[in-house]
Amino acid sequence: MVSVEAKAKILKRRVEALQLPAGTVQEVERIIQAEGLKLPGAAEALRVEWLNDMVAHDSSAEFGHAARNPAQHFVEWARLRARKRFHVTYRSVDAVERRLGTDVASRMAMVVWPQEIAWAQRMRLDSNPLVATKAALFLREAEGQPGKTFEKIADIFADAFLTSDYTDHPVHSLSPAEIRLACTVPEFTPLFLRHAARAYADKLRGMSREMLAKLAAVAARDEQEDRDKEAGRQSAAIAQASPMRRMLAVISSAISSGIKPNELYDLERVFLLLLERGSSKVEIGTGSPHQYFITEITNPARRNGMLLAAGARGVGEDPDSLAWQVVNLRQGWLKSLPESFQRMAPRLGPAMEAWQVDIAEERREAPLDPVSDFGFFLLKEWPGR
């Protein structure tokens, strides 16, 4: 049998292999603040979570990847983790499984925990200031100590699961998005409120109505800000999958506003960054945010500010390299173009050749996005459409 001392030595070496150079935690602090994590000491808490996850990880490949460059691995890990504010480490799920069984642990991780977070988010807008305040306190606890809070809710769930009034309730079939955003939901007391009744009793006891009203107003503001950010991220993801700069309506608006193809590329890049940060707002369920984008780029002041924010482009975007890509495109490339291009100009072959010649002979700026640039060419320069 392997001795405890031998295991401890191996563990110590694994910890030492993941030491971070000076400044890494501060870099992560800036990253997570940009993502909206504002709890004091959040970066250090994430460092501890990352270290414990890596040291205890069963996969030697994952540990080896982290050990090769701990700083880079931690920064990349933290960037993703910051967007999963209430993520529960597998170590906490394992702890629940050992105490309460596989079924409880699995259901907690896959169903109950996401639903409880959604209930708390919804109830930050509750008309009862005490409920809204409890919801905000719970989310703060769940963000700061997701693993420990998860385990506490698991204990409450294990007890509640024994009663039919809980297990038979129709809300369990709702998705987290439905729970958080639906106009109306059935009346229900989520598990987090049972936890809050005990956990925050001392903090809330004797609190004045005025103070509760102030805390509830902050909770409602935070919820609206979070919804705005989530709506922005969802729309940004749609635009990243189907770039707006390739839409004829967007290209047409850009041409009317005197925007060049590569400027449109930069404008979209900045706009999506603002969306992801919540600085530009769209309604939840917007889908592609191209209408909002058109409004932004056709406003001269907003457009100039975004172009200024775009700054200098990175390495690898030199004109000759971009032009080389274009002049080597073959006719089969036309099949990959948006259908709207085909409807606008059925004879795309000659148009493509003329467009390539203009770029090769430097009558046209080499494009950052050939598809978008070709759309500009078709709408503005091609006489055969």
Secondary structure as UniProt FT lines:
FT   HELIX           4..17
FT   TURN            22..23
FT   HELIX           24..34
FT   TURN            35..36
FT   TURN            40..41
FT   HELIX           42..56
FT   HELIX           60..68
FT   HELIX           70..81
FT   TURN            82..83
FT   TURN            85..86
FT   HELIX           90..100
FT   HELIX           102..107
FT   HELIX           108..112
FT   HELIX           113..123
FT   TURN            124..125
FT   HELIX           129..144
FT   HELIX           146..160
FT   TURN            161..162
FT   HELIX           164..167
FT   HELIX           170..173
FT   HELIX           176..181
FT   HELIX           191..199
FT   HELIX           201..204
FT   TURN            205..206
FT   HELIX           209..241
FT   HELIX           244..246
FT   HELIX           248..256
FT   TURN            257..258
FT   HELIX           261..277
FT   TURN            284..285
FT   HELIX           290..297
FT   HELIX           300..310
FT   TURN            315..316
FT   HELIX           319..327
FT   HELIX           331..336
FT   HELIX           339..344
FT   HELIX           348..360
FT   TURN            361..362
FT   HELIX           370..376
FT   HELIX           377..381
FT   TURN            383..384
//
